[in-house]
Amino acid sequence: MKELIEFIAKSLVEQPEAISVSEEQGDDGTALIKLAAAQMDMGRIIGKQGRTAKAMRTLLNAKATRENRKASLQILE
């Protein structure tokens, strides 16, 4: 799941080398994906009215559901 978010984020931004993605496991088995990008690329990651971020969360949840897991995306500023 981490690779999916990393691929999408690097495809969107102007500075793909600044993308940082980490994955943590919660006590209940939930995967928490943390995404950090360069400040100038945050607008591209979030999108107008958060549409791009919402789409990434939707794709992440679809992949997690296929694996019988739960996941959430946190975008760090």
Secondary structure, 3 states (H helix, E strand, C coil): CHHHHHHHHHHHCCCHHHCEEEEEECCCCCEEEEEECCHHHHHHHHCHHHHHHHHHHHHHHHHHHHCCCCEEEEEEC
